[in-house]
Amino acid sequence: ETGVTQTPRHLVMGMTNKKSLKCEQHLGHNAMYWYKQSAKKPLELMFVYSLEERVENNSVPSRFSPECPNSSHLFLHLHTLQPEDSALYLCASSQDAEWWGTGSDEQYFGPGTRLTVT
Amino acid sequence: GDSVTQMEGPVTLSEEAFLTINCTYTATGYPSLFWYVQYPGEGLQLLLKATKADDKGSNKGFEATYRKETTSFHLEKGSVQVSDSAVYFCALSDQGYGGATNKLIFGTGTLLAVQP
């Protein structure tokens, strides 16, 4: 596998279900991101992890719970979602600056998980 | 806060037509500017970038120039192909925490449909 992969690609879940989205990056990056893409709206940044620590939580409801066990993997745990949470969820990674070197502001995206909440 | 505004679509063109997709931004600092492209069923791919005023980013026949005086980063291509049909996103980087993690702020995206 190369780049950024996401599974599953499609997910349909009821409002009372619990499911998880998985993202894996094969680029050796140290930062990972979750975005929500809804029709006719800008991409919404949800969470940012840098060096496995969450550095941003953009006022995301608690029914979304991220987890970053290591720099290559990122999860988004979902529970008791609402129909308005139906969207394309995109994962991205980047190489952030660390004290001994330089980073890059380019982000690399996975193909996304199309989530439908019924 | 920082923001990006791009023209609403869809933009429908015939093959070999000239393309312009307008993008303007507001930023308090000196961000890098990007164009990303999203083909159907795929994630976003970086198309081109520019890191400072008057820089021109280019890739696959697409170009955009970082214009600080007009706070713009318009995307152009001289002759579009059917395979260019996609959604195009303008974005800027907003330096994040301690200069380490960069945030990207995106526009709403512009759908380009190229007809044969």
Interface residues (C-beta under 8 A of the other chain):
Chain A: V4 Q6 A31 K40 K41 P42 L43 L45 V48 S50 V55 E56 L90 A92 S94 D96 A97 E98 G103 D105 E106 Q107 Y108 F109 G110 P111 G112
Chain B: V4 S32 F34 Y36 G41 E42 G43 L44 Q45 L46 K49 F89 S93 G96 Y97 G99 A100 T101 N102 K103 L104 I105 F106 G107 T108 G109
